[in-house]
Amino acid sequence: MPVRTSQPTSIIEVLEPIRRRQRVPALAAAVVNDAGMIAQGATGRRKVRSKVRVELNDPFHLGSCTKSMTATLCAILVDRKVIRWTTTVAETFPELAGSLHADFRNVTLEQLLCHRAGLPNDHSPDLAIFPRLRVMAGSLPEQRAKLVALALSRAPAFRPGSKFAYSNYGFAIAGAMAERAAGRAYEELMRQRVFAPLGMSSAGFGSPGSAERLDAPWGHLSMLGLLTAQSPGPLADNPPAIAPAGTVHASIGDWARYASFHLAGARGQARLLSRASFEKLHADNHGQEYAFGWVIRKDGWARGRLLAHDGSNTMWYAVIVLAPERNVGFVIACNAGTQSGAKACRQAYLALRERFTASP
């Protein structure tokens, strides 16, 4: 299958056998260092059982890899003294203070971004809240304020600050705090403060493309063992109220710009953010191997820290891995949120690691 790539075809030689073996429609990846792009490529088709080939500049949905972007936005606002890591929910939403459970009122921005706010684990949608998000009216900041009230009016699952529990709502609430403090919608802040400065012109929110034309890859679910393309639209992604937790899409090249930016920051090269903010975002200060949208681990291959995350809205799969001490990073995306999509991304990471880095 012909492949469009602006880089040597060696990356396609890695990706295409994996894509075929896992039987996923499309697979895209990039390798970066702290100076920028090393290689990038995309292979496959925009939609299963279609002849339209994926393009290098096509956007892929990044799922929960959005989380570190939200934390990055918050760090920018902290650097500019718009908000503090210690700012509480009650300070930000004084009109809601009376309706919030007392134990949630003093939850801080940092606790929300480190999954330590006392919210329950919500890898699976909370059926008491999620369906209501689908039918919410009003502006997105208004919808997120309603989410704050819904999620924090109940008793916490555990004492805030005492333990880790992965929470999508926590990041959505952090995004709501950022937009309230800055006086602009989260989406506008992300475009102005993160995407534009990094040159991420393809970045946006929700399912990429349009239902009318096959102008971008479509996400896929598995139904009765068969991949089924999901037409772009409101039901092809999570509700927009929880965008800060995971609805960003971007081309593999633009996502690579973001990866290189964080890789450089982890190596002491501060741009857009202060060095202190980079150090905070990349440190496991709570001893839980997670902070600010990054899984943070010591790794032998990486010769030190490994910063990583994966993401899926069940229709796409994405993986980012940064090894600062090796000065290399990887971003991989697939338009199938199935087990095969996850395997394709993880196998691609290992194969690209072997191809593009020297042996220890």
Order of alpha helices (4+ residues) and beta strands (2+ residues): alpha-beta-beta-beta-alpha-alpha-alpha-alpha-alpha-alpha-alpha-beta-beta-beta-alpha-beta-alpha-alpha-beta-beta-beta-beta-beta-alpha
